[in-house]
């Protein structure tokens, strides 16, 4: 296989370290840039680094951005678009696809314009107006912050009361605590059903044939209890372009082609016997989803993304069973507490009781004299994956691998994949959404 020169760019926090390590391990030339000063040690000892990604653009055959954020005035979609106009092969978005994640109202407009069903939703920029809406239209709602605080995952709130009284209480609390920073929010009617994310890979012109279906576990504790995190674990499988895909991404494929989008794009939905209801876009890699996708791509990961960036149809081989990923974390995750982090987690050793590193993926980790250590400021050192012919087999493999990791104070969810085993899979199949999982 011909080698390529890959430039990985983390224009904010370091998120793409494991993919860079995977591609480097396959024999490709890799350089990795991290903008955030507190994250720059992440990946040391695993991948070659650069201090100036712009100086490496001419060197690179493929440039990969990991997120949509650069600053308040510019996103990586704008950078990616400019580089493509210069003839570079880039995995990344456009200003409009960045906007899908930044502005949930805009995302719903795009879906509605292309005939995709959406959940009833309203955008508010004043807390009192949102409170009044719930009081006048009592129902369970989901609160989704907009703007700079939308990545503070613990602010997302899913209402439970039929009269919306808990949502009113939370909005009043947010007004006091976050009114100075939360400049807007979306109220979305809560819909019961199975939550499933449809993830497609787009090459600038069309989606590849294989589609990834994944199930996020966002709460900190087993049983979906506790504060929201970015993600505590994911279960997934690959399939063809079935009904779930056709009723969502199938309808906006032309819009994405007009944009020239390249890379992974995910749409999270609630599905029930009555229909498919998209909730939000992730027009970038998901984390730790990308680590799990790497694990389940059984052909060359580097070749896959090189083909995608060059507008080709990748010849990708994927695991035909099931996979799970478990994020293994340290205090004070998911909160920010520098003292707690310094006392418990900073520079901690990551020790393995076996020589095997199968299924072990790095997030906030570095290697010093051959020793894996915790890096950065977030307390998310590794992701552990497993795969099998059944979801239960994938679970057993992943958790067996976790048992071989020694880190003081580590914690993780021990129920990743159980929702599928306990009925979500049967319900999706009974409702006719999945179709065959192999072609």
N, C-alpha and C positions, 0 to 999 in steps of 0.2 A: 504493500500500500504506500502510495506517495505521501510524504509528510507535508504538512502545512505549517505556516507561521501564524499563531493565534495570539491576539492581544485582547486580554480580558480587562474590562474597565468597571471598577466600582466607583462611580462618581460621587457616592455618598458613603454609606456604611458598607463594610465588606460582606457580600452575600454569596458570591459566586466562587468561593475558594475551592469547594469540592469539585466542581466541574472543571476548573482550571487544572487541579491535581489529576483528575481522571484523564483529561486530554494529554497532559504532560506525560503521564504514565504509559500512554499508548505510543509514545515516541515522537510526538509532534513538538515543535519548538513553541514555547509558551513564554509570555511576559505578562505580568499581572500588576495592575495599578490600583491603589486604594487611596481615596481622597481623605477620608476621615482620619484625623491624626491619632485618635484613640484606638483605631482599628488597624493601623499600618503594620503591626507585628503579626497579625493573623496571616497564616499561610507560610510564615518564615520556615525554611527548612523543608517545605513541601513543594513549592513552586518558585521559579525565578521571578523576581520583582523588577519594576521600573518606577522611577520617581517622576516621570514625565510622559504620560501616555501619548500626548500629541506629537512628541518627538519620535514615536515609534509607529505612527500611522503608515508611513511609506514602507516600513519594514514588513508590516503585517499583511498576510493574505486574507485573514478573517478577523474582524473586530466584533467582540461580543460585549454588550452592555447588560448589567444585571438588574437594573431597576429603572424607574421613570424619573427619579428625583435628582436634580442637581442643585437647584435653588429656587427662589420664588419667581424668578424671571425667565428661567430656561429649564427645560427638561431634557432627558437623554434622547427623546424622540426627535427633537430639533437637531441635536448633534448627529444622530444616526442618519436623518434625512440629508443633512449637508454632506456627510461622508459618502452616502450612496450617489449623490449628484456628482461627486468627484470620481466616481467609478469604483469605490471600495465595496467589498462584500461585507455586509454588516448584519448581525443579528440584533435587532432593536426596532423601536416603534417609530411613530411620527408624532407631531404635535397633537393631531386629532385623536390618535389612539391613546396617547398619554392622558388626554382629557377624559377618556372613558372612565379612568380610575379616579381622577381628581374631582370630577363633577358627576355625581350619581344621577342628577337630573338630566344632564346631557346624554348619559349612557341610556337612560330609559327612552329618551327621544329617538335615538338612533334605532333602538329595537322596535319601537312602535312604528316608525317610518317604514320599516321593512317587514311589517306584518307579524312581528313576534309578540305573543301575549306577555303582558307585564302585570305585576301586582299593583294594586292601588297605592299611590305614593304621593307625598306632598313635600315640598321644600319650604323651610322656614328660616328666616334670618333674625327673628325675634322670639325669645322663649315664651312670652305671654301669648303670642299668636298661636304657637304650637299647643300650648296648654288649653287655650280656648277651643281649638279644633278637636282635641280629644274629648273635652267635656261635652261638646255639641254633637260629636259622632262617637259615642262610647264603643270601644272594641279593643282587643289586644293589638298593640303596635310594636314595631321594632324601631329603636332610635339609632340612627347612623350619623355620627358627626361628619361634617364637611370641613374642607380646608386643612390648615396645618395640623389640626389635632386628630384627623381621621385615622392616623396610624397609631394613636394611643388606644390600643385594642380594648382595654378594659372599659372604655367609655361606650362601647356598643352595648346596648341593652335590649333584651328580648322580653317583652311584656307577657305577663301570665294572667292578669285579671280581665274578665270579660267586659268590665266597665271602663277599663283603661286607667283605673285609679293609681296603680303602681307606676305607670308611665308618667302620669301627672306629677307624682311625688319625685320621680327621678329627674324630670325636667326642672322642677323647682330647685332640687339640690344642685344640678349642673349650672343653673343660672347663678347661684351663689359662688360656687367653687371654680367654674370654668367660663363664666360670662365674659371675662376679659380676653379669652383666647378662642372660644368656640363661636365663630362668626356665623355659623349656620348649621342646620342639621336636616336630615330627611326622616320623615315619619312614614314607615312602610307598614301596610296592614299585614299582620301575622297570618301566615298560611300554614296549615298543618300538612305534614307529609314527610317524604324522604328527602333529605338534603343531599344533593349530588352535584359535583363540579364536572363539567365537560371541558376537556383540555385538548385543543387542536394545535398542530404545528403547521405554520403557514410559510410558504416560500416566496412570498411577494406576489404570487399569482393565484395560488390555490392551496387548499389544505392537503396534506398527505393523507393516504388512505387509512392509516392506523390512527385511532382516536383513544385518548386516555381518559378514563372515568375514575374520579377519585372522591374520597369521602373524608372531609376534614374533621379534626377533633380540636376545637379551639379553647375549650375551658381547661383550667389548670389541673383539676382533679378528676380521677375516674368517676364515671357516672355523669359526666358533663356538669360538674359542680365547680363553683369558685369563679375567680376573675377570668375574663377573656385574655388570651395570649395571642400572639401572632399565629401560633400553631403548636400543638403538643404532639401531633402525630397524624398520619394519613394512611388510609388503606386504598387500594386501587386495583384496576385491571385494564387491559387494552382490548379494544374490539373494533369492529368496522364502523362505517358511517350509518348508524342505526337511527331509529326514530328520535331519540334524544338529540342527536347531532343535527338531523335534518330540520327539526322544528326550531332550532336556535342558530347555530353557526351556518347551517346550510342556507339560511335566508339572508345572511349579511356577508357571504363570501365575496360577492361583487364589490361591496363597500370596502372591505379590507384590501382587495386587489387594487382598487382605485387609489387607496392610501399607500400601497407598496409596503405593507407591514411584513416583517420577517421575524419569526420566532414562535415562542409558546404564547398562547392566549387562552384564558380560562374564563368560563362563565358559570357562576355558582347559581344553582336553581333549587327551588322546592318543587317536588313532583308528587302528584297524587292521582287518584283515579279520574279526576276531572281535567287535568292538564299539566303543562309545564310552565313554571313561573320563574323567570330569571330574576335574580336578586342584584348581582353586581359582577363587574368585569375585573379580571386581573390580566392586563395586557403586557405581561412580562413573565419571567419565571416565577413559580411559586416556591416557597421555602417552608418545610424541607422537601416539598414535592419533587424538585429537580433531582435531589439525591436518590429518591426512590425510582424516578424515571431512568436515571443513569444505570441503576442496579438492574432494571428490567430490560434495558436495551442490550441485547446479546451480540449485536454486531458492533462495529467501531463507533463510539460516541463522537469522536472528533470528525470522522468522515460524515456522520449524520449532519452535524451542524455546519460543516463546510459546504455540503451539498445544499442545505437549506439556504445558507447565505448567498450562494451563487445562483439561486433560482431553479435548482434542479429538483428532481423527484428522488429523495433518498431511498436507497434499497436497505431498509431497516428491518432487522429481525428482533422481535420482542418476545418476552416470556408469555406464554399463553395461559398461565394460571393466574394467581393472585399474589399481591405484594403488600407489605405494610412497612411503614417507617415510624420509629419512635424517637422523639427528641429527648435526649438525656441532658438535664440542666442542673445548675448549681445556684445557691442563694446569691442574690435576692430575687432572681428571675421569678415573675416578669416585671418586678419593680426596680426602680433606680434607688440604690442606697450604697453610696461609695464606701462607707465604713464597713458595712456588712460584707460587701464584695471583697474588700481588701483583707478582711480577717478570715474569710472562709474559702475564697475561690481564686483570687488573683494568682496566676502562675502555678496553680496546683498541678501536680503530676496526674497524668492519665495512664493508669497501669493496666496491663492486660495479663490475664492468667494463662493465656495460650499464645502461640506464635502466629496464629491465623489473624488476619485483618479483614477477612471476608465479611462484607456487609457493614463495615465500619466506615462512616463518612465524616469528614471534618466540617465543622462550622467555625466556631471561634477557638481555633487551636493552632499551635505552632510546634516545631520540633527543634529541640536544643540538644546537641550532642547525642542525637538518636532517641532522646526521651520526648514523648508527647507531653505537651503542657497546655494548660488553659491560657488563652490569649484574649485581648480586647477587654471590653467592659460589661458584657451582656450576660455572661454565665450560660452560654449555649455551646459547649465544646464539641459534642459529637451527635450524630444521628445514626441510629442502628436500624438496619433493614433486614427483612426476611422475605422469602418467596416460596411458594409451594403450589401444588395442584388444587388445593382448597385454601380458603381464607384461614382456617384453623391451623393448617400446616405452616402457612406463612407466619402466623402468630407464634407458633412454637419455636420456629427457627430464630426469629428476631429476639424473643425473650431469653432463649438459651444463650444467644450471643451477649446480651446485656449482662447475664450472670457472670460472664468472664471479664467484666470491666470493674476495676476498683478505683473509686474516687470518693474521698470523704464527703459526706453531705449530698451526694447525688440524689436526684429524684426524677420520676417519670410517671406517665400514665401506664397502667398495666391492662387497659381495656381496649387498646387500639384494634380495630377490626371486629369487635364483638357485635356492634350494631348490625353489620352485614350477616354475621352468623346467626344472630337472634331474630332475623326477619326482614331486614331492609332489602336484601337480595331477592327474597321470595316475593315481596310486594312489588318491586320494580318489574320482575319477570311476569307476575300475574297481570299487571296493568299493561303489559305489551310494549314496554319501552326499550328493552335491551336487545331483543333479537339474538341471533347467534353471536357468540363471543369470538368465534374464529371464522375465517372466510373459507 
